[in-house]
């Protein structure tokens, strides 16, 4: 049985078992860890080959420790650290003379073994405990057709899901460690010979120059390496689906994965890609194109619903047909507020209901959303605080924002309505036009990894329209988009053939 001494070895033991080199330096480190309850240090001076062992019990797989590592140590069929390293039936066993490195490795789930005789180095044996979810169905990007697998918080598992779909040697994975305290592992994926090396270099340089204490999720990386960090538009597309990642890699894009995050980042991204759902590639192109147009139109109308209501009723009521004007007058005859205040209150109520439903447990949140919407909407109309027409407009705008397949773009659409609403109150339709002018100007200047955000509209690239507003048949998509500037634009040649139905 393993005898442990938490917090360090007493002074008498250390004097009795003097060591040199790495072992002596490690003794000082053990003394500084005496207040760490989960740190374990054990010394065995009476063994045939005296040794000491150190690890964090909360980070180590105890089955590996007791069934693999300790039995080898008890057999004592080794003479120095090199023979011990070779005797361990574990991959990636390392030798080190650096106390700092040893401490960092222990915090990653390694076990440190120090021999008291015939050794000047420490043996680091990996035995991390694997904690995480199993692969489940997607929650954000759920589809009726296609695979039902989603990324999890384990980086190795996520890389395995991608390699399972792309079993090619050209798939490159480069690892980086970011976060001064979190020591988070970040992986950059691309296909050599297809991806533009300029895009790869931009991503790797920006990740290498990140300076922050903790990086807990891929969203941290997305914000820190974005071309325009102050923009409300996401500049790297996030996804939880391995099939989408496999598709964009074959297309020539670069993918970023973060250990501990179930979301992968894709770049360079364009505005149109945020309205592209994965199941567009698993259904006939005519139906997929129809749904894609619905998403685009509904998102555009979600910006205009409430602002147009406010602008027309405040400044341009003469534009309304006589019959419609009568309906509006009837619906607003008991409303004591101006159209702007009426719209703001109702929009704010919708956002409150949505946030409350998102923060509560799933079943309770669903009930709150349905009941809250019905109660508040019905009560406000019956009390004469808002018109039933505006209620319909606001509800339709809220539903329209849910049609965007990417959650972050839906949040952007929710936010944009309020500035446009304010402009509509100040200057009517002119204010709405000015708001859209500033919005388009911002999008024209926006880039993703130094690539145009509005491609293929700006710059105009007709050949890339085959998979933007519409999704044309695969027979017309024999070349990769110009936007990614792929080193090999042809899809239908040898190993560069497109991957199944995920040609995104």
Secondary structure in CASP SS format (residue, H / E / C, confidence):
PFRMAT SS
TARGET T0000
AUTHOR 0000-0000-0000
METHOD secondary structure of the structure
MODEL  1
X C 1.00
X C 1.00
X C 1.00
X C 1.00
X E 1.00
X E 1.00
X C 1.00
X C 1.00
X C 1.00
X C 1.00
X H 1.00
X H 1.00
X H 1.00
X H 1.00
X H 1.00
X H 1.00
X C 1.00
X C 1.00
X C 1.00
X C 1.00
X C 1.00
X H 1.00
X H 1.00
X H 1.00
X H 1.00
X H 1.00
X H 1.00
X H 1.00
X H 1.00
X H 1.00
X H 1.00
X H 1.00
X C 1.00
X C 1.00
X C 1.00
X C 1.00
X C 1.00
X C 1.00
X E 1.00
X E 1.00
X E 1.00
X E 1.00
X E 1.00
X E 1.00
X C 1.00
X C 1.00
X C 1.00
X C 1.00
X C 1.00
X C 1.00
X E 1.00
X E 1.00
X E 1.00
X E 1.00
X E 1.00
X E 1.00
X C 1.00
X C 1.00
X C 1.00
X E 1.00
X C 1.00
X H 1.00
X H 1.00
X H 1.00
X H 1.00
X H 1.00
X H 1.00
X H 1.00
X H 1.00
X H 1.00
X H 1.00
X H 1.00
X H 1.00
X H 1.00
X H 1.00
X C 1.00
X C 1.00
X C 1.00
X C 1.00
X C 1.00
X H 1.00
X H 1.00
X H 1.00
X H 1.00
X H 1.00
X H 1.00
X H 1.00
X C 1.00
X C 1.00
X C 1.00
X C 1.00
X C 1.00
X C 1.00
X E 1.00
X E 1.00
X E 1.00
X C 1.00
X C 1.00
X H 1.00
X H 1.00
X H 1.00
X H 1.00
X H 1.00
X H 1.00
X H 1.00
X H 1.00
X C 1.00
X C 1.00
X C 1.00
X E 1.00
X E 1.00
X E 1.00
X E 1.00
X E 1.00
X E 1.00
X C 1.00
X C 1.00
X C 1.00
X C 1.00
X C 1.00
X C 1.00
X E 1.00
X E 1.00
X E 1.00
X E 1.00
X E 1.00
X C 1.00
X E 1.00
X C 1.00
X C 1.00
X C 1.00
X C 1.00
X C 1.00
X C 1.00
X C 1.00
X C 1.00
X C 1.00
X C 1.00
X C 1.00
X C 1.00
X C 1.00
X C 1.00
X C 1.00
X C 1.00
X C 1.00
X C 1.00
X C 1.00
X C 1.00
X C 1.00
X C 1.00
X C 1.00
X C 1.00
X C 1.00
X C 1.00
X H 1.00
X H 1.00
X H 1.00
X H 1.00
X H 1.00
X H 1.00
X H 1.00
X H 1.00
X H 1.00
X H 1.00
X H 1.00
X C 1.00
X C 1.00
X C 1.00
X C 1.00
X C 1.00
X E 1.00
X E 1.00
X E 1.00
X E 1.00
X E 1.00
X E 1.00
X E 1.00
X E 1.00
X C 1.00
X C 1.00
X C 1.00
X C 1.00
X C 1.00
X E 1.00
X E 1.00
X E 1.00
X E 1.00
X E 1.00
X E 1.00
X E 1.00
X E 1.00
X C 1.00
X C 1.00
X C 1.00
X C 1.00
X C 1.00
X H 1.00
X H 1.00
X H 1.00
X H 1.00
X H 1.00
X H 1.00
X H 1.00
X H 1.00
X H 1.00
X H 1.00
X H 1.00
X H 1.00
X C 1.00
X C 1.00
X C 1.00
X C 1.00
X C 1.00
X C 1.00
X C 1.00
X C 1.00
X C 1.00
X H 1.00
X H 1.00
X H 1.00
X H 1.00
X H 1.00
X H 1.00
X H 1.00
X C 1.00
X C 1.00
X C 1.00
X C 1.00
X C 1.00
X C 1.00
X C 1.00
X C 1.00
X C 1.00
X C 1.00
X C 1.00
X C 1.00
X E 1.00
X E 1.00
X E 1.00
X C 1.00
X C 1.00
X H 1.00
X H 1.00
X H 1.00
X H 1.00
X H 1.00
X H 1.00
X H 1.00
X H 1.00
X H 1.00
X H 1.00
X C 1.00
X C 1.00
X E 1.00
X E 1.00
X E 1.00
X E 1.00
X E 1.00
X C 1.00
X C 1.00
X C 1.00
X C 1.00
X C 1.00
X E 1.00
X E 1.00
X E 1.00
X E 1.00
X C 1.00
X C 1.00
X C 1.00
X H 1.00
X H 1.00
X H 1.00
X H 1.00
X H 1.00
X C 1.00
X C 1.00
X H 1.00
X H 1.00
X H 1.00
X H 1.00
X C 1.00
X C 1.00
X C 1.00
X H 1.00
X H 1.00
X H 1.00
X H 1.00
X H 1.00
X H 1.00
X H 1.00
X H 1.00
X H 1.00
X H 1.00
X H 1.00
X H 1.00
X H 1.00
X H 1.00
X H 1.00
X H 1.00
X H 1.00
X H 1.00
X H 1.00
X H 1.00
X H 1.00
X H 1.00
X H 1.00
X H 1.00
X H 1.00
X H 1.00
X H 1.00
X H 1.00
X H 1.00
X H 1.00
X C 1.00
X C 1.00
X H 1.00
X H 1.00
X H 1.00
X C 1.00
X C 1.00
X H 1.00
X H 1.00
X H 1.00
X H 1.00
X H 1.00
X H 1.00
X H 1.00
X H 1.00
X H 1.00
X H 1.00
X H 1.00
X C 1.00
X C 1.00
X C 1.00
X C 1.00
X C 1.00
X C 1.00
X H 1.00
X H 1.00
X H 1.00
X H 1.00
X H 1.00
X H 1.00
X H 1.00
X H 1.00
X H 1.00
X H 1.00
X H 1.00
X H 1.00
X H 1.00
X H 1.00
X H 1.00
X H 1.00
X H 1.00
X H 1.00
X H 1.00
X H 1.00
X H 1.00
X C 1.00
X C 1.00
X H 1.00
X H 1.00
X H 1.00
X H 1.00
X H 1.00
X H 1.00
X H 1.00
X H 1.00
X H 1.00
X H 1.00
X H 1.00
X H 1.00
X H 1.00
X H 1.00
X H 1.00
X H 1.00
X H 1.00
X H 1.00
X H 1.00
X H 1.00
X H 1.00
X C 1.00
X C 1.00
X C 1.00
X C 1.00
X C 1.00
X H 1.00
X H 1.00
X H 1.00
X H 1.00
X H 1.00
X H 1.00
X H 1.00
X H 1.00
X H 1.00
X H 1.00
X H 1.00
X H 1.00
X H 1.00
X H 1.00
X C 1.00
X C 1.00
X C 1.00
X C 1.00
X C 1.00
X H 1.00
X H 1.00
X H 1.00
X H 1.00
X H 1.00
X H 1.00
X H 1.00
X H 1.00
X H 1.00
X H 1.00
X H 1.00
X H 1.00
X H 1.00
X H 1.00
X H 1.00
X H 1.00
X H 1.00
X H 1.00
X H 1.00
X H 1.00
X H 1.00
X H 1.00
X H 1.00
X H 1.00
X H 1.00
X H 1.00
X H 1.00
X H 1.00
X H 1.00
X H 1.00
X H 1.00
X H 1.00
X H 1.00
X H 1.00
X H 1.00
X H 1.00
X H 1.00
X H 1.00
X H 1.00
X C 1.00
X E 1.00
X E 1.00
X C 1.00
X C 1.00
X E 1.00
X E 1.00
X C 1.00
X C 1.00
X C 1.00
X C 1.00
X C 1.00
X C 1.00
X C 1.00
X C 1.00
X C 1.00
X H 1.00
X H 1.00
X H 1.00
X H 1.00
X H 1.00
X E 1.00
X C 1.00
X C 1.00
X C 1.00
X E 1.00
X C 1.00
X C 1.00
X H 1.00
X H 1.00
X H 1.00
X C 1.00
X C 1.00
X E 1.00
X C 1.00
X C 1.00
X C 1.00
X C 1.00
X C 1.00
X C 1.00
X C 1.00
X C 1.00
X C 1.00
X C 1.00
X E 1.00
X C 1.00
X C 1.00
X C 1.00
X H 1.00
X H 1.00
X H 1.00
X C 1.00
X C 1.00
X C 1.00
X C 1.00
X C 1.00
X C 1.00
X C 1.00
X C 1.00
END
